Amino acid sequence: MSYTLVTANRNYSSWSLRPWLLMTALGIPFDDRIEPFTQADNYEAFRAFSPTGQVPVLIDGDRTVWDSLGIALYLAERHAGVRPTDEAARAWAMCAVAEMHGGFAALRSERTMNVGVRADAAPGSPALARDVARLAELWAEGLARFGGPWLAGGDFTAVDAFFAPVAFRVRTYAIEVGVAGARWVETILSHPAMQAWERAALSEEWREQEHEAELARCGRIIADHRLG
């Protein structure tokens, strides 16, 4: 079994972070292939290796698995640890993963991921406030029901990987997610795999104008720790 995981810029690509973090944290070996965002529309270039023209993509021999959720489901059939072993925790985690994958649209658009910066957040919409409230509620529920320190119990699983990009957003924009949520954010940000991703993000020299414009709409940069 030999995997290649295709991802994009560490600073911007929240979807890429999910399977990369999951596989790294669980010790699932893979070749790490980065295809950076170099322009506002990378669709045609990415179609060379991705049926959707998007990342992430997992290549397993002659098989291509696309979409972060599709990759997580594929890995769950082949590797222990992707899902919680406890049945109740597993059911909750699967629902939370699906909710994150398909929801939180305002959070995505109004608080874009940029690992290397800190920002004074622009005023948010009522939809964003609902997303943040739901996020805090969901995290507190998982931590209380299953005992932490991870969202579905004592072990890191896919549900933590799927919310990991939000942890960077919480830090960038100083989003209030409650006591339990803040504790989980500290836990995930201190994970060695997250720290490795962050180091790579800070060392990136390239910038993509549209992602930088999105950041400007989300808030005013007050600290930029990226190289250059």
N, C-alpha and C positions, 0 to 999 in steps of 0.2 A: 504494500500500500504506500503510494507516494503522492502526496498532495502538493499542489501549487495554489497559493491563495493570492489573488490579484486584488490590490487595494489602491487607493489614491492618497493624496496629500494627508499627512498626519495632522496638520493644523485644522483642516476643514472637514474631512470625510468621516462624519459620524457613523454612516452606514458601514464603512470599512472597519471601523474600530470594533464593532460587535463581534464578528467571527474571528478577527485577529486576536482580540483579547481572550475570547473563549478558548481558542486552540492553544494559545501561549500559556494561559493560566492552568489549563488541564494537562499540559505537556504532550499535546498531540503534534507530532512533527509535521512541518510543512516548509516548502520553499516560499520565501517572501518576495513577491514581485510587485513593485510599485509602478503604477502608471499615473503620473501626476496630472491634475487639472492644469492645463496650460492656456485654456481659452474659455470664453463664456459657454460655448457649446462643444462638448467633447464627444458627441454622439457617434459621428461617423468614425472617428479614430478608435473609439472603444468597441464599436461593432466588430472589429477584427478578432476580438476574443470574448465578447459578451453578447448574447442574443438580444438583450435589452439596451445595449449601448451604455450600460451603467456598471458600477462596481458596488459591492464586491462580487467576485466570481471565484468559485472553487473548482479547480481542475483535478480530476481523479482519473488518471490514465486517459482513455478516450471519452470520458464522461465529463460534461460541464454542468455544474450546479450553480444556479444564480440566485440572487436575492439573499439578504442576510437571514431571513426566516427560513427560506429553503435550505440554506447551508446548515443552519442549526438543527433542523429536522433530520437532514441527511446524516449529520454527525451523531445525533442522538441514537440512531439505529446501529451505529458502529463502535461507539466509545462510551464507556461508563463515565458518569459524572456530569454529563451535559444537563440532565434533569435530576431533581431531587429523588432520593430513593423512597422517602415517605410518600404514601399515596395522596394524602390531603395536601401536603406541600407541593407535590407535583401538579396536582390539578390547579391549585392557586397560581403556581408559577407559569403554567401554560397559558392561563387566561391573562395574566399580567404581561407576558411576552406579546401575546396577540394584541392587547390593548395598546401597548407602546408602539408596536409595529404599524398599526393602522390608525392611531389616534394622535392626540396632542399636537394638532396642526398649528395652533397659535404659538405654542412654545417653540416649535421648529422654526416658524417664519419670523417671530419677533425676538427670539433669543438664539440666533444662529451659533453653531459651535465654532470657536476659534481658540485653540488650546493655549496659545502663547500670550494672550492679552488679558487685561482687566479693564472693565468698562463701567462708566456711569450710565446705567440703563436708561433708555428713552422711556417715556410713559407707555404703559401697556394697555391693551384693550381689555374689555370685560371677558372676552374669550380666553385671553392669556391668564387672567386671574382665576378663572375656572380650571384651567389646565393645571396651574400651580397648586391650587387647593386639592384637586384630585390626586396629583402626584404625592403631596404630603400625606394624604389620607391612605393611599395605596401602600406607600413605603411603611408607614406606621403600622398598618394592618399586618403586613408580612412579618415585620420584625417582632411584633407582639405575639402573633400566633405561633411562630415557629422558632422563636428564641434567639434569633440573630447568631452571629453578627452580620450574616448575609441575609438577603431579602427572604429566602425560603429556608433558612435554617443555618446549621453550623458550617456548611460547605458552600464555596463559590459554585454557582451554576449559571446556565444560560440567562436566567432572568436578571442576574447582576450584570452580565455582559450587555444585555439589551438596554439597560438604563445607564450604563457607564457614560455614554456621551452627555447625558443630562447632568452628571456630576461635574463635568467640565463647565457646562453652562451655569450651573449653580455657583461655581467659584468665579467665573468670569464676570457675571452680572450681580453677584451677591444676592441671589434669590433666596427668599425665606421659605424653608421647607419643613420647619418644625424641629424639635429637639431630636427625635428619633431619626428623621431624615438627614439632618446635619451630621449625626453620628455615622450613618451609613456612607455619606459622601466622604467623610474623613477616612473611613475604612477602605473604600474603593480607590480613592486617590493615593493611598499609601501602598497599594498592592504593587509588587515588583513589576508586573507586566504593564500596569497603567503608567508607572514611572518610566519604563522603557519607551512606551509610546510617546510620553510627554517629552523625554529627552530628544527623540527623533523629530518631534514637531518643532521644538525650539531651534534645532540645528538646520531646519530647511531654509534654503536661501531664496526659493521661488515664491512669488506672490501671484495670485490670480485676481484680476480686477473686479470681477463680478462678486466673488466671495468677500473681497475687501469692501465693496460697496454695500453688500448686505450687512456687514458688521457696522458700518457707519450709520445705517438706518436703525440698527438695534441699540446703539449707544455710543457715547464719546469715549475714545480710548484714554485711559488715565495711566496705564503702564503697558509696555510692550516688551516682552522678554525674549522675543524671537531674534535669531541671528540677523544682523544687518538692519 
